[in-house]
Amino acid sequence: MKYLKNMGGLVGYIIGAVVLLPILLIAYNYFFINKNDAKKYSSNYIANCIDIKLDIPQANDVSEFVKSKTYTTALQSKDMGRDGSRRTTMSYRVIHEQNLNKYFQIIMFDLDNGFWGAIDNNTIYAKVNKEDLANSDYGTVDKPVLVFSAHGIQKPLTQQYATNEDLGGSTYNIDTPPNQFQYNVLMYLTYIMSAKDFKARFEDKSK
């Protein structure tokens, strides 16, 4: 009887782990995590981006310098004993560009370098979507023009790293590379842009 009882517990565990848990994860990922079909539109969005000059003002405090938010992008069955989620961190800064009299939101995902220090109190080339830039609905404090890539004008944006072997440090180019730019666009359009805004910006236009 004890053997049968243990077998019953094992069968229940297997059913829960193999059948019920995946169903619950699928349901949670589908209903509770915002996930727009960005892959369908991101290539055209990127192709329509141009470089414009932005004068970045000097930040007055840390909160103005850079902000960040962490988002859950999926719950997954592996590592359920730990956190059980996959996450992304969006770092961003909203600036008012006086020459263009528009607000811009500079956005980077899962980036760990000196990017924000390099652009502070500097003039940069920023990639923005032409349609967004021309749209009068964008450029306000509530709906800034989105920037997913930045690089230096006369020379690259740089960060200096020191090591135990090189206490003076070496200088590294931290202009946004194409793969980071594409990643930033895809992550924002997929997980951060609201379903309502995504529909108005992309799906309604494609009809």
C-alpha positions in Angstrom: 0.0 0.0 0.0 2.8 2.3 0.8 4.4 1.6 -2.6 1.1 2.4 -4.3 0.7 5.6 -2.3 4.2 6.7 -3.3 3.5 5.8 -6.9 0.3 7.9 -6.8 2.3 10.8 -5.6 4.9 10.3 -8.3 2.2 10.2 -11.0 0.6 13.3 -9.6 3.9 15.1 -9.7 4.6 14.0 -13.3 1.1 15.1 -14.4 1.6 18.5 -12.7 5.2 19.0 -14.1 4.6 17.7 -17.6 1.0 18.7 -18.3 -0.4 21.3 -15.9 2.7 23.5 -15.5 3.4 24.1 -19.2 -0.3 24.9 -19.7 -0.2 27.5 -16.9 3.0 29.0 -18.2 1.5 29.3 -21.7 -1.6 30.9 -20.4 0.3 33.4 -18.2 2.7 34.3 -21.0 -0.2 34.8 -23.4 -2.6 36.8 -21.2 -0.4 38.7 -18.7 2.8 39.6 -20.7 2.5 42.3 -23.3 3.9 40.9 -26.6 3.3 42.7 -29.8 4.1 41.1 -33.2 7.1 43.4 -33.7 9.1 41.2 -36.0 6.5 41.8 -38.7 7.2 45.6 -38.6 10.6 46.2 -37.1 12.6 45.8 -40.4 10.7 48.6 -42.1 10.8 50.7 -38.9 14.6 50.4 -38.8 14.9 51.0 -42.6 13.1 54.3 -42.2 15.4 55.6 -39.4 17.8 58.5 -40.1 20.5 60.3 -38.1 19.8 63.7 -36.6 21.9 65.8 -34.4 20.8 66.1 -30.7 22.3 68.4 -28.1 22.1 66.4 -24.8 22.0 68.8 -21.8 24.0 68.1 -18.7 22.0 66.1 -16.1 21.2 68.0 -12.9 20.9 64.8 -10.8 21.1 61.0 -11.0 17.4 60.5 -11.7 17.7 62.9 -14.7 20.9 61.2 -15.9 19.4 57.8 -16.5 16.4 55.8 -15.3 15.7 52.1 -15.7 12.8 49.6 -15.5 12.9 45.8 -15.4 10.3 43.8 -17.3 9.4 40.2 -17.2 9.3 38.9 -20.8 8.4 35.3 -20.1 7.8 32.7 -17.4 9.6 29.5 -18.3 9.6 25.9 -16.8 13.3 25.6 -16.5 14.9 27.1 -13.4 11.5 27.1 -11.7 13.3 26.4 -8.5 14.9 29.8 -8.7 13.2 32.8 -10.3 11.5 31.1 -13.2 11.4 34.2 -15.4 13.2 35.8 -18.2 13.7 39.6 -17.8 15.0 42.6 -19.6 16.1 45.9 -18.3 15.3 49.1 -20.2 17.5 52.1 -19.4 16.3 55.5 -20.7 16.6 59.2 -20.6 14.1 61.8 -21.8 15.6 65.1 -23.0 14.2 68.3 -24.4 16.2 69.3 -27.5 16.0 73.1 -27.8 17.0 73.4 -31.4 14.2 71.1 -32.6 11.9 72.0 -29.7 11.0 68.4 -29.2 11.3 65.8 -26.5 13.3 62.6 -27.2 13.5 59.4 -25.2 16.9 57.6 -25.6 16.5 53.9 -24.9 18.9 51.1 -24.4 18.2 47.5 -23.3 20.4 45.3 -21.2 23.4 47.6 -21.8 26.2 47.6 -19.3 28.8 50.3 -20.3 29.5 54.0 -19.9 27.0 55.0 -22.6 25.0 57.4 -20.5 28.1 59.2 -19.2 29.4 59.5 -22.7 26.3 61.3 -24.1 25.7 63.6 -21.1 26.4 67.2 -22.0 27.4 66.2 -25.5 26.2 66.5 -29.1 25.4 63.2 -30.8 24.0 61.6 -33.9 20.7 59.8 -32.9 18.8 57.4 -35.1 15.1 58.3 -35.2 12.2 57.1 -37.3 11.3 59.6 -40.1 7.6 59.1 -39.6 7.8 59.6 -35.9 9.9 62.7 -36.3 7.4 64.2 -38.8 4.4 63.3 -36.8 3.1 66.2 -34.7 1.7 63.7 -32.2 5.3 62.8 -31.3 7.9 65.0 -29.6 5.9 65.9 -26.5 6.8 65.1 -22.9 4.1 62.5 -22.9 5.0 61.0 -26.2 8.6 61.7 -27.0 10.3 60.7 -30.3 12.1 57.4 -29.6 15.9 57.0 -30.0 17.4 53.5 -30.1 20.9 54.3 -31.4 23.5 57.0 -30.8 27.1 57.7 -31.9 29.6 60.5 -31.8 29.8 63.1 -34.4 33.5 64.0 -35.0 34.7 60.9 -33.0 33.1 57.9 -31.4 31.5 57.9 -28.0 34.1 56.3 -25.7 34.4 54.8 -22.3 37.7 54.1 -20.4 38.2 50.9 -18.5 40.9 50.2 -16.0 42.2 46.8 -15.0 44.7 45.5 -12.5 47.2 45.1 -15.4 46.4 48.5 -16.9 45.6 51.0 -14.2 45.6 53.8 -16.6 42.8 52.1 -18.5 42.1 51.6 -22.2 39.5 53.6 -24.3 36.7 51.7 -26.0 34.3 52.7 -28.7 30.7 52.6 -27.4 28.9 53.9 -30.3 25.7 51.9 -30.6 26.5 48.9 -32.9 23.9 47.7 -35.5 23.0 44.6 -33.5 22.3 46.6 -30.3 20.2 49.1 -32.3 18.1 46.2 -33.8 17.8 44.6 -30.4 16.6 47.9 -28.8 13.9 48.4 -31.4 12.7 44.8 -31.2 12.5 44.7 -27.4 10.7 48.0 -27.2 8.2 47.4 -29.9 7.5 43.8 -28.6 7.3 44.3 -24.8 7.2 47.9 -23.9 5.0 49.7 -26.4 1.3 49.3 -25.4 -0.9 47.1 -27.5 -3.1 50.2 -28.2 -0.2 52.3 -29.4 1.3 49.4 -31.4 -2.0 48.9 -33.2 -2.3 52.6 -34.0 1.3 52.9 -35.1 1.7 49.8 -37.2 -1.3 47.5 -37.6 -3.9 50.1 -38.5 -1.6 51.6 -41.1 -1.0 48.3 -42.8 -4.7 47.7 -43.5 
